[in-house]
Amino acid sequence: MLINEKPGHERPNGRSIFALVEELLRNTAKLLDQKLMLLRLEVEDSLGTLMRHLAVLLIGGALAGLGLVLSSIALALWIGSQVGSTIAGYALTGAGFLLAGAVLVAVRLSRGVGPQRPLAGRTMKELEKDTQWLKSGL
């Protein structure tokens, strides 16, 4: 029936095929607009949550750093009073932190500098299998 209809001919319910296509396109555009709006709102919410967590982390790190500095000064003054020289107390405290840092760096270097990537090895094995399969198929 629709094949024999002329472009201006109306269907019995009063809507032509062009009006239906136009409505479909309008509804599709509306759906895409709503999906994009929802995505934007979800991204904004996620970014807001991320920023709040980051702010708490930064404030906590700053307070922990300040606590470490003040504790180090107190430790240096206490060691200085035990040794009899404030300068020696600071030197011994500094040497202790230097030694702890050197041990941490040495342990990290002995285990490898970069992060371990177990997936890379598996990926290479899978690629080699695929290469062998392709060669055997040709």
URBEL-V543634 format. One record per residue. N is the residue number from 1. SS is DSSP state (hx for helix, st for strand, lp for the rest). PSI is psi in whole degrees, -180 to 180 (* if undefined). NEAR is the number of other C-alpha atoms within 10 Angstrom. Layout:
N/SS/PSI/NEAR + N/SS/PSI/NEAR
This chain:
1/lp/-42/5 + 2/lp/-27/10 + 3/lp/-38/6 + 4/lp/-10/7 + 5/lp/147/12 + 6/lp/154/9 + 7/lp/-35/11 + 8/lp/-8/9 + 9/lp/133/13 + 10/lp/145/14 + 11/lp/166/12 + 12/lp/-34/7 + 13/lp/4/6 + 14/lp/8/8 + 15/lp/133/11 + 16/lp/169/18 + 17/hx/-34/15 + 18/hx/-37/12 + 19/hx/-38/12 + 20/hx/-42/11 + 21/hx/-42/11 + 22/hx/-42/12 + 23/hx/-39/12 + 24/hx/-46/12 + 25/hx/-41/12 + 26/hx/-44/12 + 27/hx/-35/12 + 28/hx/-43/12 + 29/hx/-40/12 + 30/hx/-42/12 + 31/hx/-46/12 + 32/hx/-40/12 + 33/hx/-43/12 + 34/hx/-40/12 + 35/hx/-42/12 + 36/hx/-38/12 + 37/hx/-43/12 + 38/hx/-43/12 + 39/hx/-43/12 + 40/hx/-43/12 + 41/hx/-40/12 + 42/hx/-40/12 + 43/hx/-42/12 + 44/hx/-42/12 + 45/hx/-43/12 + 46/hx/-42/12 + 47/hx/-39/12 + 48/hx/-45/12 + 49/hx/-42/12 + 50/hx/-43/12 + 51/hx/-39/12 + 52/hx/-44/12 + 53/hx/-40/12 + 54/hx/-40/12 + 55/hx/-44/12 + 56/hx/-41/12 + 57/hx/-44/12 + 58/hx/-43/12 + 59/hx/-42/12 + 60/hx/-41/12 + 61/hx/-40/12 + 62/hx/-43/12 + 63/hx/-39/12 + 64/hx/-40/12 + 65/hx/-43/12 + 66/hx/-41/12 + 67/hx/-40/12 + 68/hx/-42/12 + 69/hx/-48/12 + 70/hx/-39/12 + 71/hx/-38/12 + 72/hx/-41/16 + 73/hx/-44/16 + 74/hx/-41/15 + 75/hx/-43/16 + 76/hx/-42/22 + 77/hx/-39/20 + 78/hx/-46/17 + 79/hx/-40/20 + 80/hx/-39/19 + 81/hx/-31/14 + 82/hx/-37/12 + 83/hx/-28/13 + 84/lp/2/12 + 85/lp/124/15 + 86/hx/-39/16 + 87/hx/-40/15 + 88/hx/-36/17 + 89/hx/-44/22 + 90/hx/-40/20 + 91/hx/-44/15 + 92/hx/-40/17 + 93/hx/-45/21 + 94/hx/-41/15 + 95/hx/-38/12 + 96/hx/-45/12 + 97/hx/-37/13 + 98/hx/-43/12 + 99/hx/-44/12 + 100/hx/-42/12 + 101/hx/-41/12 + 102/hx/-39/12 + 103/hx/-44/12 + 104/hx/-44/12 + 105/hx/-43/13 + 106/hx/-42/12 + 107/hx/-42/12 + 108/hx/-41/12 + 109/hx/-35/11 + 110/hx/-28/9 + 111/hx/-6/11 + 112/lp/141/10 + 113/lp/-46/10 + 114/lp/165/8 + 115/lp/151/7 + 116/lp/137/9 + 117/lp/83/8 + 118/hx/-26/8 + 119/hx/-31/9 + 120/hx/-41/10 + 121/hx/-41/10 + 122/hx/-39/11 + 123/hx/-42/11 + 124/hx/-40/11 + 125/hx/-41/12 + 126/hx/-39/12 + 127/hx/-39/12 + 128/hx/-40/12 + 129/hx/-44/12 + 130/hx/-40/12 + 131/hx/-44/12 + 132/hx/-40/11 + 133/hx/-41/11 + 134/hx/-39/10 + 135/hx/-39/9 + 136/hx/-26/8 + 137/hx/-22/7 + 138/lp/*/5
